[in-house]
Amino acid sequence: MYSQMEKTEGGDPKLQADMTDKERAFQDKIDRNIKIEPRDWMPDNYRATLIRQIGQHAHSEVVGQLPEGNWITRAPTLERKAILLAKVQDEAGHGLYLYAAAETLGVTRDQLTEDLLAGRMKYSSIFNYPTLNWADMGAVGWLVDGAAILNQVPLQRTSYGPYARAMVRICKEESFHARQGFHIMMKMAKGSDAQRKMAQDAVNRLWFPVLMMFGPSDKDSVHTAQSLAWRIKIDTNDQLRQKFVDQTVPQIEYLGLDLPDPGIKWNDETGQYDFSDPDWSEFFNVIKGNGPGNVDRMKARRAAWDDGAWVRDGLLAHARKKAAAKQLAAE
């Protein structure tokens, strides 16, 4: 539908006949699945959309360390502690890859962080929900990372080269995280009555927030049409949400847990599961900063930014010293 058009800022279709020569050449590359690279010409809106999406993705990886890092010292065994620590380190690495990809678009990591702290840039709403017990670590890995994988695997085919290449390693590691989370849930669901109740409670609390991770309904999404035209996104929010439900319901049943949504039922006509919509008023309230964990998450990020100033200053001074020495040697 969008292969021969892009969306203008006002949302009206812009046919190739109305494009400039540069825009036509740019769209033609995307239609032929040729990657856009940093030195290639690109529309300003394409660049801005990528900065927004990659920046929010990077922030989500970094903020996503916080609810899990809270459980490293309380993991039930040394092995679980080591696995969780490795996972949190992976998320930091994912943030690094994505910040590096964003830098190729002409924005610095400092600018992205300042935009986050000033409220001009967001991160995934799911990380504003608390992790109350150890079963939440299983649910986060299984459900949250499982949802992330469904969104991120197609992004390996996104039109912007640095973003697509960053996603290759990220997806491999996220797949491991999802399996690790499911393993925790298997142990909890097959454990004592208390453990089973914890597992059920975690699934019940996180189910709808996870569905919100994919973003608002397609009819309410501001950016989806344009992102599809430019292949910044490959699937719509609702398509990804449906894939997640279809994939996850059999897993819940395999664990022997109750479905967290009484509206879930198999639809023979569509060959998919029907399910209840999340409370979208809650979603928009959370992304406005009014979720149960927003204040704590931003407080932690501000503290990390302020406390790390001396490290950044030291690295910058060292880089300048090395550059000066190199220039002096060349002279």
Steps between C-alpha positions, in 0.01 A plus 500: 500500500778741590764385251441791265419773749609653824302690759541874535500671838128562468435132432393536134646254250786641296518320168828460319379747237497769770848418631821679421767309308689435823186372673419268210853359495488455877161323493614283210794372706265413784254328265790289365611411856831686465623619838528870570843580641611800711657693211203449269254782444182457704191714570512699820189321630661162436803602705284645777280189513804275527653711776173482693458125455863396553541741791190370676615145431842574654344668804271199546796261508675710765194572715406134463799410715343665803208265583726197451808644668281537808496118530866412442582491872176315579516224238423162662825327398852595397433366151188715464696799627772449238246455220306811598820703531604390151158595365516848650846543347357394163236772523771759562676374189181527297467862606859559389440349152188711454652826622784437255248445219323824591830690494535420129196726449678802646374491859724440803437269792508802729223663297288185513544470876424867554182459293400205717562684826314806372198289405539561126571134431335189642582137574281190499202535732547145636800604708284729712340198666655354817653154535353375826631145533741252342231369264500845342854430379364202312205694364720791390737269316226286346231759426682833472803372312276268299296802390819692425627220278183506290559869440877481457545201269325683211719802574795302369341581162441868576611745232774675700819294487659576841171433680440174314852373570480591870185290529673178391696449821228654716243248374730206569549610860134589554404151385719357776340737752152382404598134541657577836180672615283210386726260690442700819124490439510124446672454836252727674189357331605142581616586852316543829156654531660827611733503200215423263297787643796733451530390137129553438507839668796613288326398176174666606669830587728524198274367223328822400806724552688265265225531238543877526870465416417476131357851505148634450247348267577555132206737467653722772866469402649824370820361350413151369397586141808706426732253672357219287548702182865554587543144635611638833231266630412171333179409683222708654439519875183291479665234282780457754255493791300224332815296431596531866164377625493210253851397606458544874158352580613139424806562720280612789290187456814284489604644837159409639426859597167674461463740209538858629221629276153339513439642153758271340339239277589323176332633187454228237420754229819705540722216617617726782416579860255775586601701806401806699646841426727651763384807688647760266429782743746328736756476220485869415506589869819296548683652204408844633701414811223390735568126519583312822874510432559812288633716781742235629627413152574862408650566842740210444594620151562857622714372786703283262548794264607738777718248685671399177600853399854457634546185289384676183721801577801274562450306177461822303817645652689179421375502140610861459841422648548207260391711203741777597786254540422345163497839332827599666664177383380563145656843500 
